[in-house]
Amino acid sequence: MRPNPFRDHWLLDPDVIFLNHGSFGACPQPVLMAQQAWRDRLERQPLKFLGREIEGLLDTARQALAAFVGANPAHLALVPNATTGVNAVLRSLQFQPGDQLLTTNQEYNACRNALNFVAERWGAEVVVADIPFPLTGPDQIRQAVLQKVTACTRLVLIDHVISQTAVVLPIADLVADLTAQGVDTLVDGAHAPGMIPLQLEQIGAAYYTGNCHKWLCAPKGAAFLYVRGDRQSQIHPLVISHGANDPRLERSRFHLEFDWMGTDDPTAYLAVPTALEFMGALLPGGWPALMQHNHQLAIAARHHLCDRLHISPPCPDSMVGAMATIPLPRGNASQLYQTLVEQFSIEVPIIPFPQNPHRLVRISAQIYNSLEEYHVLAKVLSQLLQETA
């Protein structure tokens, strides 16, 4: 394969074809160096850094992130991951028996578990909208969700980009539809920041959480929770700490509570501006060009895999971001994954799927990937599927 000059910025094993950026991301070396510089500064004078400087430093990082995702900085809290953001909202809200909490059959398992936990605690009911896969277009998703809304629906938990199937949902339309019916939306946008353009204020969801360690390529432990201004008084972090009764009035209670939940390493947050700057400088067109590059690479890779495996694309190109999922014939997902990793050094998830087609291969496309890598995957998959047919 031809060398990819962008890959030199990452520490990825050169002997592995790494097609799974979507799971945990991968942080470029210049961003890791920036994080280490923050750590060194912290350790030189811990009390000054954590006691006197941290709020201003977090504000600076928050402002850069807010500008990127189209949000008012006052509406953003920094959290370690999107799952924490989802839990903070669900554990803060109050429900009563008979209330309905709506989600989909493809909601991320960790967040679905949180929803189940909260529903059981309050005696509420979890209602599930079935999103088909494969599907023909976004209207199928809107119809599947909206037909499950009732007078008892209090909250909808829904992905922006579905983890298993990689489908990009029409989230702005869904939020508008649900808001018109008086229903708040909690958007699990774990994959969205850096994959697709975001304007959170325009989307208008009551709650939105997203990761920075995936497609923004920030260090692990950096994410955000957006809470609309009219909902902030209800939402508290999972850890109640000094901010709950801090007497200061110049900072919002929202930031006082979320910005300090106890001694921790905040350097992943502080490195987010470096990640935004570094990734945005890789191509002449900045972040729009990078997102478009990754999208086009995912589309080209998907088309090649579908052609090689004689499988129809399971959704329109317009519903693909920088990941794409392809249904595979029935078989053992775990065994196929282990074979790809151990025998061919290809890191790509093979996902068990409870409905037909029963297992999926999900590819990710980041700038360090090349089309030749997906050609190798297609060749290997074609061979292995023929052997087990």
Secondary structure, DSSP 4 states (H G I P E B T S, - for coil): ----GGGGGS---TTSEE--HHHH----HHHHHHHHHHHHHHHHSHHIIIIIIHHHHHHHHHHHHHHHHT--GGGEEEES-HHHHHHHHHHH----TT-EEEEETTS-HHHHHHHHHHHHHHT-EEEEE---SS-S-HHHHHHHHHTT--TTEEEEEEESB-TTT-BBP-HHHHHHHHHHTT-EEEEE-TT-BTTB---HHHH--SEEEEESSSTT-PPTT-EEEEE-GGGGGG---SS--GGGG---SSS-HHHHHHH-SSS--THHHHTHHHHHHHHHTSSTTHHHHHHHHHHHHHHHHHHHHHHHHT---SS-GGGBSSEEEEEE-SS-HHHHHHHHHHHH-EE--EEE-SSTT-EEEEEE--TT--HHHHHHHHHHHHHHHHHH-
